[in-house]
């Protein structure tokens, strides 16, 4: 039976795009939410298995543009994992 866990990272804007790409490559990410340091949600997007490359390029472009104007932020990652047998 599948389940989810949440994990948060504090990161500087300049490293935001790199970290998002690393998380996507892990493959078990269900949803990523980006918050300003005061907690305000800036962007949230679900990830579906197999949706990468050109379909995800516009989201990465938006993250890159946003990273250029924000300082410190946090990323909340919802991971999917299998529980039980």
N, C-alpha and C positions, 0 to 999 in steps of 0.2 A: 504494500500500500504506500503510495507516494506521500511525502510530507514536505513542509517548507521550513526554513530557518531564515532569520534576518541577521544581517551583519552590517555594521556601519564603519566607514573610514573617514577620517579628516584628511583633506588634501588641499594643496594650493592649486589655484586655477591653471597655472602653467603645466601641471602634471595630470590634470583632469582627463584629457583625451587619451593619454597613454594608459592610464589606469582603467578607463572604460574599455579600451580595446583588449587589455589583458583579461579583464573579467569576462568579456564576450567569448574569448578564445577558450576559457575554461569549460564552456558548454553546459553547465548545470544551473545557469542563471535564468530565473523566471521573470524578474522585474528589477529595474534600476531606477532609483529616485535620487535626484540631486537637490540639495538644500543649501541655501545661503547660511553663513555662520550664525545668523540670528534665528534659524529654524524655518524660515519661509521656503516653501517648495518652489523650485525654479523649473524643474522638468521631471517628468516621470514617463517611462516607456516600458512596455512589456517586451520580452524577448521570446520568440517561438523557436523551437528546434528547427534548424535549417534556414532560418531567415538571417542571412549575412550577406556580405558583398554588396552588390549594387542596390539591393532592396534596403539596406541599412545605411547606405552612403549619405542620404539627406539628414538622417538623425546625427551621424558623426559630424557632418558639416555644421549643424546647429550647435552641437556641443563645443566644437572648436571655436566658433564665434563667441559663444557665451564665456568660454574659458579665458578669452582675451580680455574681458572686461570685469571679471570677478576676481577677488582675492582668494581668501580661504573659503572652502565650502566642505560639505560632507556628502558622502554617497551612501545610500542605504541599498543593500543588495538582498533580494529575496532569492534564496537558493532552493532548488528542488532536490530532494533526495529520497531514496527508497528506504522504507522501514519495513521490518519483518522479512519474511521469506516468500 
